[in-house]
Amino acid sequence: MNTFLWVIVPYMCLAIFVVGHWWRYKYDKFGWTTRSSQLYESSLLRWGSPLFHFGMLGVVGGHIIGLLVPRSWTEAVGISDHVYHLVAVIGGLLAGIMTIVGLAILIYRRRVTGPVFSATTVNDKVMYVFLAAAIVLGMWNTIAGSIFTVGGEYNYREGVSVWYRSFLAFQPDADLMAQAPIGFKLHALVAFALFAMWPFTRLVHVFSAPLQYLWRPYIVYRSRDTQRGRVTSTTRAWERS
């Protein structure tokens, strides 16, 4: 069972994540979008979207540091366990609260705004459930493991993090996850499920950064000569006037 949960399932979800994005881009390129709904409602979106996205940046950044940076590295640069733990707890809770509040506003907006709700697919509705569950479980692990510690604090940097790095190196040690508390196991399984459904939801817009904007010609707006019905200048946008 440990091999199935912490070796087979993770690699299956990773394969679906990679192949699913390839399939979506190849056969549903025009559907590769977040399906913006700002036109229908903007007041709630103005608050919910920044809270959620900036909160998620903190959550993702915290996971990258916590899972990919070994304990020996932080100790080598003079960061003690106490300082690391303090920053992780405060930063993690702050980012988690921002994400939860932002997500709650966005879900409420999507539910009460008719056109927005009609544009929400079944896949997206399921995705919201798993996304919220992953965030709540992650916050619970931070609180339960750091504030309401019972029977000694679990050091995920010597268990879950080591397993994650071994997983990325294609040498997974299932026993490391088998020894983790139930909260960490549930958080990991929900996250795997979220990654598996990622290519088939609006989450694909994460990989749609408009990098071409960095080198495209700037846009120049000119008035028209209403008498002759043509643009008064023929200079191209990227040429000097």
N, C-alpha and C positions, 0 to 999 in steps of 0.2 A: 504493500500500500504506500509506503514512503517513497519508493521508487516511482510509482505511478503519479503521486501528487507533486513531487518535487523534482522529477526529471522529465517524465513523459508529458505531463500536462503543460509545464512551462514551454517546452520546445514546440509542442503543438500550437500553442497560442502565439508564439513568436513566428512560426511558419505562416499561420493565418494572417498575422499582422503584415508580414512582408509581401506575401503573394496576393493578399487582399488589396493592398494599395496598388500593386502592379495591375491587377485586374480592373480596379475601379478607374485608374487613370487611362487604361487602354480602351475600355468599353463604355465608360461613363464620364468622359472628360468634361462634358458640359454640366454634369451634375456635381463636379468637384468644387463645391462652394458651401459657404455657411448659410446661404439663402437669407441674406440680410432682410430684416423686417423693420428697419428703422422708420420706413415710410408710414407704417401703421401706428406706431407708438414710440415716443422718444423720451418722455419724462422719466419713466422707470428704467429704461435702457441706459440713460445718462448716469444713473447711480449704480445699477447692478453690473453693467459690463466692466467698468474700471475696477470695481471691488473684486470681481471674480478673476479677471485676467491678471491683475497685479498680485492678487493673493496666490494664484496658481504659479506665477513666476517664483514666488518665495517658496512654495511647496516643492516645485520641481528642483529648484536650486538646493534646498535642504536635503532632498533625496540623493541628488548627485554627490554632494559632499559626504553625507552619511553612509552611502552604499559603496561609493567608488574610492574614497580617500581612506587608506588604512590608518589605523590608530597610530602606528609607528611614525607616519609622516607628520601628523599634527604634533606629536611629541617632539619630533626632530626640530621643528621650527619654534618650539617653546610654548606651545598651547597645552596647558594642563588639562586633565580630565574634567576638573571642576569648571574651568572657563568654557571648555567645549560644551559641557553638559548645560551650563547656564544659558549660553547663546542658543543652543539647539532648542531648549524648552521655550524660552521667551520668543525667539524667532518663529519656531514652529507653531506655537499657539496663536501668535499674531497673524501669521499667514493663513492658518487654518480658519480662524474666525472671519477674516476678510473674505476668504473663498466661500465659506458656508453662507454668510450674509448675502454676498453677491449672487450666488447660485439660487438662494431662496427668492431673491427679488426677480431674477430672470425666469424661474419656473412659475412664480405667481403671475408675472406679466404674460408669459406664454399661455397660461391657463385662462386668464380673464379677458384677454384681447382676442376677439373672435377670429380675425384674419390670421393672426400669428398662430393661434391654436390649430387652425385648419391646415396651415402649412407645415405642421409638425408631423413627421412620420412615426410609425410604430417603433422603428429602430431607434430613433432619437429619444422617444419616451423611455424605452428600456435602458438606453445609455445613461439618461439622467439618474435613474435609480441606482445603477452600479457606480456612477461617478460620485453621487452623494454618499453611498455606503462606503466607498473607499476612503473618502475624506474623513467621514465620521470615525471610522475604525482607526485611521491614522492618528487622529487627535486623541482618541481614547487610549491608544497605546502610549502616547506621549504623557497623558495625564496619569494613567494607571501606573506606568512604569517609573514616573518621576515624582509624582506628588502623593499618590495613594499606594506606595510600595508596600507589599506584604510578602514576607519571607525573603527579602533581599531583592535588590534591583537587577533586572535582566539587562545585560550589556549586549545590545544588538550588534555592536561593532565587532564582537568576537563570535557572533553566531550568524545572524541573518546577512550581515554585510559580507562576511567571508563566503557564505554560500552563494550570494549573488555574484560575486566576482568569479567564483569557480564555475558558475552557470555560464557567464559570458565567455569564459575561457574553454567551454565545452568539456569541463571536467567536474560536473556537479557532485557535491557531497550531500546526499539527501539526509544524512544523519544530523547535519547542522540545523536544518529546518525542522526536523522531527523533534528536536529538543527545545524549540522555541515555544513561548506561551501561545495559547490559543488565539489571542488577539492578533498577534503578528501573522499567524498562519491564515486566519480569515482575511486579513488585510492583503496578503500576498495573493491568495486565490481570487479575491474580487478584482484585484488589479490585473491579474492575468486575463480574466474574463473580459475586462474593459478593453485591454489591448486587442483581444481577439475580435471584438465587435467594432473596434475603432474604424477600420476602412469602410464600413458600411453605414456610417453616421456622418453628421456634420463636423465631427472632429477632424476630418481630413483637411479642413481649412488651416490647421496648424502648419501644414507643409506647403502653404500657398503664399509664402512671403513674396511681396512684389519687388524682387531684387532688380528687375529691369528698370524700375523707377530711378535707380542710381545713375544710369547713363542715357536715359531717353532724352530727346530734345525738350527744352522747356516750352511751355505753351504760351503763345502770344495772342491776346485778344485785340482785334482791331474793329473799328466801326466801319459800316458800309456806306458807300456813296449812294444814297437813296435815289438820286436823279439818274445815275447811269446803271444802278443795279449790280455793281461789282465791287470787289474789295479794292480799297484805295492804294494798297501796296501789295506787291507780289513777292516780297522778300520772304524766304523760308524761315521757319522758327529757329533753325540751328545756324543760320547765317547771320553775320554781322550786318546791321543796317547801314 
